[in-house]
C-alpha cells in the first residue's frame, strides 16, 4: 500500500504554475516538483515567477539572513 496517493485531479479553484511547461494550470496536472502553488486565482498563478523574484530580492536584502562578519572569519 502506498504511503502517499498520487493526486491527479485538483480541487476546483486551485491554480498552479508549471515550471516545466511555463503555463498556468487548474488543478495539479504536473508533478509537485515542477510547480508552484496552489494559488487562489488564475491571475496569482500567472504572476508566480514575478512573486518568486520579488521574494528572492526581499530575502537577499534582509539583514536578519546575513551575518555582519564574512564567512569563515569566526571559525576556529
WOLINBEL-V590324 format. One record per backbone hydrogen bond with DSSP energy under -0.5 kcal/mol. CO is the residue of the C=O (numbers start at 1). NH is the residue of the N-H. E is the energy in kcal/mol with one decimal. If there is no record, write none. Layout:
co,nh,e
CO,NH,E
CO,NH,E
This chain:
co,nh,e
5,7,-0.5
6,8,-0.8
8,10,-0.5
11,14,-2.0
13,15,-0.6
14,27,-2.7
15,38,-0.6
15,39,-2.8
16,18,-0.5
16,25,-2.5
17,19,-0.6
17,36,-2.4
18,22,-1.3
18,23,-0.9
23,18,-3.1
25,16,-2.6
25,27,-0.6
27,29,-0.9
31,34,-2.0
32,35,-1.5
34,19,-3.3
34,20,-0.9
36,17,-2.4
39,15,-2.0
41,45,-1.9
42,46,-2.2
43,47,-1.2
45,48,-1.5
47,51,-2.9
48,52,-2.3
49,53,-2.3
50,54,-2.6
51,55,-2.4
52,56,-2.3
53,57,-2.1
54,58,-2.2
55,59,-2.7
56,60,-2.7
57,61,-1.7
59,62,-0.8
61,63,-0.6
62,65,-1.8
63,66,-1.2
70,73,-1.9
